[in-house]
Amino acid sequence: MDLADIELDTAVLDGALGALVGGLIATDVTLGDVDLYFEFGRVDGTILSADPATKTASVILAPSAIDLFLGGIDDAIFFNRDRPIAQSDVDFATVAELDVSLFGGLVQESAGVRVKSFAQSAPQTSETLFFSPPYPQRQAIGDGASSFSDLIGTLAENLDVEVEDSLGNLVGPLIDTTIEPLVGDLVGGLLVDAISPILDLTVDPLLGFFGVGIGEAEASISGVTSICTDYADCPVSGPAPDGTATANYGSPYHLIYETLFMGSAVPDTESAPQTNATATGDDESGIDDEDGVVLPPLPVGTTQTVEISVSETGGEAGYLQAWIDWNGDGTFGAGEQIANDVTSNGAGVISLSVVVPPNARPGASFARFRWSTQADLDPIEIAPDGEVEDHAVALSGTPRPGFRARSLPTPAQETAVPMTVRLMVARRAWQRYRSGSRRPRGRPSR
């Protein structure tokens, strides 16, 4: 922190030194930079109980511990360590310059002012928080403002001041007994009166941006269930369907609740992604629960109907997102989304009209379907509830032109075969063939 614009009132120091030296003395303290180090301990919390039947839970929570240090800490210690900062790690740091003028300016002396201090917050009292529906729900404990104010006060009380021994023979002997205690009072008052408000306007908002509250703790519960997570199972490594790119479909997961799922039953829980080259890892592990999507054949350049069976009995709207990797590059791109926030209340079947792009790559590929109360999910982010189903799909190429056969009357002059056949292929010129004779010229008689 740059304190160069702050002026300290040194009248008390002037009076004390003048009385001891027996002459007129004027002092001035020019402030510079001061380094403050914050260290935050993680919030201590424990789930005390969780009842899936009543959807209630209780959590024991203690606010974070805060340590504050003033002075200098070697970067090698502060940034490369596996332990908390200790008081012994803090060295003196120069924060000001003390100028002393004696006898109307006839004698000028100056010395650097170095300080160090520490403040460690007392352990906070744990509190028990009780949660009940509706979810998601957040509860917080602690008083960040008062905890921070107390910490700055403790920092001022523990302040240690050193004034360099360069003030000459008249004032030098008074450094330990008079100058350092009075300069310590000035710097301590500066901490409480000036630095604390600055930190309130800068540090608190910055920490709040990162979700950190000084002396506070917050618990968030998305819901209470006896089962946990449902993972996607599209491949996340190896070759993509196009044979050139690398498969990287991501491994999103949904927290499982018995009120929100696709298909005929709540999905089984998985502790990790069940990815494989055919997106069948979930089916092959536990129960075969990926039965919520009916995929028809997908010829390129056609429009097909995809049906998704969904269930939502928790009183909230569900939102369906879906993608098909049309180009086979191993990802679900923005232009490959076939369902965006298609909603349904309760249970039923969502019918999607899917246009298979004419430039889609024929062959094997993958589809992803996500059902959640959270709208606008992307293909890879974590969802607070619902289910994800991945499926292998086959995109067929443009159908070949059809053939049409037609019986034609036999010309009177040709009696070798009683029937001729005209083949018409994609509007190209027809050709007539007859068994047992050479190919005639011209158009056939009708």
C-alpha positions in Angstrom: 0.0 0.0 0.0 1.3 3.4 -1.0 1.0 5.8 2.0 3.0 8.8 0.5 0.0 11.1 0.5 -0.8 10.6 4.2 0.7 13.1 6.7 1.3 12.3 10.4 0.9 14.8 13.2 4.2 14.7 15.0 3.5 17.5 17.6 3.7 15.0 20.5 7.1 13.8 19.4 8.3 17.3 18.9 7.3 18.3 22.4 8.8 15.2 24.1 12.2 15.6 22.3 12.4 19.3 22.9 11.9 18.9 26.6 14.6 16.3 26.8 17.1 18.0 24.6 16.5 21.5 25.9 15.9 23.2 22.6 13.5 23.7 19.7 13.0 20.4 17.7 10.8 19.8 14.7 10.2 16.3 13.3 8.6 15.0 10.2 7.7 11.5 9.2 7.5 10.8 5.5 5.6 7.6 4.7 6.3 5.3 1.9 5.0 1.8 1.0 3.8 -0.8 3.5 3.4 -4.5 2.8 0.5 -6.3 4.4 0.1 -10.1 4.0 -3.2 -11.9 4.5 -3.5 -15.6 5.0 -6.9 -17.3 5.1 -7.5 -20.7 6.5 -10.2 -22.9 4.9 -13.6 -23.0 6.5 -14.0 -26.0 8.8 -17.3 -27.8 8.2 -18.9 -31.2 8.7 -22.2 -32.7 7.5 -23.9 -33.7 10.7 -26.9 -35.4 9.2 -28.8 -35.9 5.9 -32.2 -37.5 5.6 -33.3 -38.3 2.0 -36.8 -39.1 3.2 -37.5 -35.7 4.6 -34.9 -33.9 2.4 -33.4 -32.2 5.5 -29.8 -31.8 6.5 -27.6 -30.2 9.2 -24.1 -28.9 8.9 -21.6 -27.9 11.6 -19.6 -24.9 10.3 -16.8 -22.7 11.7 -15.7 -19.4 10.0 -12.3 -19.2 8.4 -9.2 -18.3 10.3 -7.4 -15.1 9.3 -3.8 -14.2 9.8 -2.4 -10.7 9.0 1.3 -9.8 8.9 2.9 -6.4 8.5 6.6 -6.1 7.4 8.5 -8.2 4.9 8.3 -11.9 4.1 10.7 -13.5 1.7 8.9 -14.6 -1.5 10.6 -18.0 -1.3 8.8 -18.5 2.0 5.5 -17.0 1.2 4.8 -18.6 -2.2 6.7 -21.9 -1.9 5.6 -23.6 1.3 3.5 -26.3 2.7 2.8 -24.7 6.1 1.1 -21.6 7.6 3.2 -18.4 7.9 4.7 -18.1 11.4 5.6 -14.9 13.3 9.3 -15.8 12.9 8.9 -15.6 9.1 8.2 -11.8 9.3 11.2 -9.4 9.0 11.3 -5.6 9.6 10.5 -3.5 6.5 11.2 0.2 6.1 7.9 2.2 5.9 8.9 5.8 6.6 11.7 8.3 7.0 12.1 10.3 10.2 13.6 13.8 9.8 14.7 15.7 12.9 15.6 19.4 12.8 17.4 20.9 15.8 18.0 24.6 16.9 16.0 26.1 14.1 17.5 24.0 11.4 21.1 24.3 12.3 21.3 20.5 12.8 19.5 18.1 10.5 19.3 14.4 11.1 17.3 11.6 9.5 16.7 7.8 10.0 14.7 5.1 8.5 11.7 3.7 10.4 11.2 -0.1 10.1 8.2 -2.0 11.4 6.8 -5.5 11.7 3.7 -6.9 13.3 1.3 -9.8 13.2 -2.3 -10.5 14.2 -4.0 -13.9 14.3 -7.7 -14.3 14.7 -9.0 -16.3 17.5 -10.7 -19.6 16.6 -14.3 -19.0 15.8 -17.1 -20.8 17.5 -18.8 -23.4 15.4 -22.4 -23.2 14.6 -25.0 -25.8 13.5 -27.0 -24.9 10.4 -30.3 -26.7 9.5 -31.5 -27.0 5.9 -34.9 -28.0 4.6 -36.5 -27.6 1.1 -36.7 -25.7 -1.2 -33.2 -26.2 -2.7 -30.7 -25.0 -3.7 -30.1 -23.1 -0.5 -27.2 -21.1 1.1 -26.6 -20.2 4.7 -23.8 -18.1 6.1 -22.3 -17.4 9.6 -19.7 -14.9 10.9 -19.3 -11.2 11.0 -16.7 -10.2 8.5 -16.6 -6.5 9.3 -16.1 -6.9 13.1 -13.5 -9.7 12.6 -11.5 -7.5 10.3 -11.6 -4.5 12.6 -10.5 -6.5 15.5 -7.6 -7.9 13.5 -6.3 -4.4 12.5 -6.5 -3.4 16.2 -4.5 -6.4 17.2 -1.9 -5.6 14.5 -1.5 -2.1 16.0 -1.1 -3.5 19.5 1.6 -6.0 18.4 3.5 -3.4 16.4 7.3 -3.6 16.7 9.3 -0.4 15.6 12.9 0.1 14.8 14.4 3.5 14.1 17.9 3.5 12.6 20.7 4.7 14.8 21.6 7.7 12.6 20.2 10.7 14.5 23.5 12.0 16.0 24.7 12.4 19.5 21.9 14.6 20.8 18.9 12.7 19.7 20.4 9.2 19.1 20.4 8.2 22.8 16.6 8.8 22.9 15.7 6.3 20.2 14.9 3.4 22.4 13.3 5.2 25.3 11.3 7.9 23.5 11.4 8.0 19.7 10.5 4.3 19.0 7.5 4.2 21.4 6.1 7.5 20.1 6.7 6.6 16.4 5.0 3.3 17.2 1.9 5.1 18.5 1.8 7.2 15.3 2.1 4.2 13.0 -0.4 2.2 15.1 -2.9 5.0 14.9 -2.3 5.1 11.2 -3.2 1.4 10.9 -6.5 1.9 12.7 -7.6 5.3 11.4 -6.3 5.2 7.8 -5.3 1.8 6.6 -8.3 -0.1 8.0 -10.8 2.1 5.9 -8.7 1.7 2.8 -8.7 -2.1 3.2 -12.5 -2.0 3.7 -12.8 -0.4 0.3 -10.2 -2.5 -1.6 -9.5 -5.9 0.0 -13.1 -6.8 1.1 -14.6 -6.2 -2.4 -11.7 -8.1 -4.0 -12.1 -11.0 -1.7 -15.8 -10.9 -2.2 -15.3 -11.2 -6.0 -13.5 -14.5 -5.3 -16.2 -15.6 -2.8 -14.0 -15.1 0.3 -15.5 -13.5 3.3 -13.1 -12.5 6.2 -14.2 -14.3 9.3 -17.2 -15.8 7.5 -18.3 -19.2 6.3 -21.0 -20.3 3.9 -22.6 -23.6 3.3 -24.6 -24.4 0.1 -26.8 -27.5 -0.4 -28.2 -28.3 -3.8 -30.5 -31.0 -2.5 -30.6 -34.1 -0.3 -30.5 -37.5 -2.0 -29.4 -41.0 -1.2 -27.6 -41.3 -4.6 -25.0 -39.1 -6.1 -23.9 -38.5 -9.7 -24.6 -39.5 -13.3 -21.7 -39.1 -15.7 -21.5 -38.8 -19.5 -19.8 -41.6 -21.3 -18.7 -40.3 -24.7 -15.0 -40.9 -25.4 -12.6 -38.2 -24.2 -9.5 -39.5 -25.8 -8.5 -41.5 -28.9 -9.5 -40.7 -32.5 -12.6 -38.7 -33.2 -15.2 -40.2 -35.6 -13.6 -38.4 -38.5 -10.4 -40.3 -37.9 -8.4 -37.1 -37.9 -9.2 -35.1 -34.8 -9.0 -36.3 -31.2 -12.2 -37.2 -29.3 -12.8 -34.6 -26.6 -16.5 -34.7 -25.7 -15.9 -33.8 -22.0 -17.2 -35.6 -18.9 -20.1 -33.5 -17.4 -22.1 -35.0 -14.6 -25.5 -34.4 -13.0 -26.4 -34.7 -9.3 -29.1 -37.4 -9.2 -32.6 -36.9 -7.7 -35.4 -39.3 -7.9 -37.7 -36.5 -9.1 -35.8 -35.7 -12.3 -34.5 -38.1 -14.9 -34.8 -39.5 -18.5 -36.2 -42.9 -19.4 -38.1 -45.3 -17.2 -36.0 -45.1 -13.9 -33.7 -43.0 -11.9 -30.1 -43.5 -13.2 -27.6 -45.5 -11.1 -24.8 -43.6 -9.4 -21.3 -43.4 -10.8 -18.2 -42.2 -9.0 -16.3 -41.4 -12.3 -16.9 -41.2 -16.0 -17.7 -44.5 -17.8 -16.2 -43.4 -21.1 -15.5 -45.8 -23.9 -15.3 -45.8 -27.7 -19.0 -46.7 -28.2 -20.5 -44.5 -25.4 -21.9 -47.6 -23.7 -19.9 -47.5 -20.5 -22.8 -46.4 -18.3 -25.0 -49.3 -19.8 -22.3 -51.8 -19.1 -21.8 -50.7 -15.5 -24.6 -51.1 -13.0 -28.0 -51.0 -14.5 -28.7 -50.2 -18.2 -30.4 -46.9 -17.4 -29.8 -45.0 -20.7 -33.2 -45.7 -22.1 -34.6 -42.2 -22.4 -33.8 -41.5 -26.0 -35.2 -43.2 -29.2 -33.0 -42.4 -32.1 -34.2 -43.2 -35.6 -32.0 -43.7 -38.7 -30.4 -40.4 -39.7 -29.9 -40.1 -43.4 -28.0 -37.0 -44.5 -30.2 -34.3 -45.8 -33.4 -35.6 -44.2 -35.7 -34.5 -41.3 -36.2 -37.1 -38.6 -38.1 -37.2 -35.2 -36.1 -38.0 -32.0 -38.2 -38.9 -29.0 -37.0 -38.3 -25.4 -38.8 -39.6 -22.4 -38.5 -37.3 -19.4 -39.8 -37.1 -15.8 -39.9 -34.1 -13.5 -42.0 -34.4 -10.3 -40.3 -31.9 -8.1 -42.5 -29.0 -9.1 -39.9 -27.2 -11.3 -39.6 -27.0 -15.1 -37.1 -29.3 -16.7 -34.9 -28.1 -19.7 -33.6 -30.4 -22.4 -30.4 -29.7 -24.3 -29.1 -32.0 -27.0 -26.3 -32.2 -29.6 -25.1 -34.4 -32.4 -21.6 -34.3 -33.7 -22.5 -33.8 -37.3 -18.9 -33.4 -38.6 -17.3 -36.0 -36.4 -14.6 -33.8 -35.0 -14.8 -35.1 -31.5 -16.6 -32.1 -29.9 -20.2 -30.8 -29.7 -20.0 -27.4 -31.4 -22.5 -24.5 -31.1 -23.9 -25.3 -34.5 -24.5 -28.9 -33.6 -27.1 -28.3 -30.9 -30.5 -29.9 -31.8 -32.4 -28.9 -28.6 -32.0 -25.7 -26.6 -34.0 -25.3 -23.4 -36.9 -27.5 -24.6 -39.0 -27.6 -21.5 -41.5 -29.9 -20.0 -43.5 -30.0 -16.8 -44.1 -33.4 -15.2 -43.5 -36.6 -17.1 -43.9 -37.2 -20.8 -42.2 -37.5 -24.2 -40.5 -34.7 -26.0 -40.5 -35.0 -29.8 -37.7 -33.2 -31.5 -37.8 -32.5 -35.3 -34.1 -32.9 -36.2 -32.8 -31.7 -39.6 -29.8 -33.8 -40.6 -27.5 -31.3 -42.4 -26.8 -32.1 -46.1 -23.1 -31.6 -45.3 -23.0 -33.9 -42.3 -20.3 -36.5 -42.5 -21.7 -40.0 -43.1 -20.6 -42.7 -40.7 -20.4 -43.2 -36.9 -20.7 -40.3 -34.5 -22.1 -39.4 -31.1 -25.1 -37.6 -29.5 -25.5 -36.1 -26.0 -28.8 -35.3 -24.2 -29.0 -33.4 -21.0 -32.1 -33.0 -18.8 -32.0 -30.6 -15.8 -33.8 -27.8 -14.0 -30.9 -25.5 -15.0 -31.5 -23.8 -18.3 -29.0 -23.2 -21.0 -26.5 -26.0 -20.0 -23.6 -26.3 -22.4 -22.3 -29.8 -23.4 -19.7 -30.1 -20.6 -20.6 -28.0 -17.5 -21.7 -29.6 -14.2 -25.5 -29.7 -13.6 -27.2 -29.4 -10.2 -29.7 -32.2 -11.0 -31.1 -34.4 -13.7 -29.4 -36.9 -16.1 -27.1 -37.0 -19.1 -27.3 -39.7 -21.8 -24.7 -40.2 -24.5 -25.5 -42.4 -27.6 -23.6 -43.6 -30.6 -25.3 -42.6 -33.8 -24.9 -43.6 -37.5 -25.3 -41.0 -40.2 -26.1 -42.6 -43.6 -25.1 -41.0 -46.9 -27.5 -39.6 -49.5 -29.6 -42.5 -50.9 -28.7 -43.8 -54.4 -31.1 -43.0 -57.3 -33.8 -45.5 -57.8 -34.3 -47.8 -60.8 -37.7 -48.1 -62.6 -38.5 -50.9 -65.0 -41.3 -50.8 -67.6 -42.6 -53.3 -70.2 -42.6 -52.1 -73.7 -44.4 -53.6 -76.8 -42.2 -55.6 -79.1 -41.8 -54.1 -82.5 -43.3 -56.1 -85.3 -40.0 -56.6 -87.1 -38.3 -57.9 -84.0 -39.5 -61.3 -82.9 -36.5 -62.8 -81.1 -37.6 -61.7 -77.6 -41.2 -60.7 -76.7 -40.2 -58.1 -74.1 -37.7 -55.2 -73.8 -36.8 -53.2 -70.6 -36.0 -49.5 -70.4 -33.7 -48.5 -67.6 -33.9 -44.8 -66.5 -31.1 -43.7 -64.2 -31.0 -40.2 -62.7 -32.5 -38.6 -65.9 -29.6 -39.8 -68.0 -30.2 -41.1 -71.6 -31.9 -44.4 -71.6 -30.5 -47.5 -73.4 -32.5 -50.4 -74.7 -31.2 -53.9 -74.6 -32.7 -57.0 -76.1 -31.5 -60.5 -75.7 -30.5 -62.3 -78.9 -30.0 -59.2 -81.1 -27.6 -56.3 -81.5 -28.4 -52.9 -80.0 -30.8 -51.0 -82.3 -30.4 -47.3 -83.0 -32.8 -44.6 -82.3 -35.7 -44.5 -79.8 -37.8 -47.5 -79.2 -41.3 -47.7 -80.7 -44.1 -47.5 -78.2 
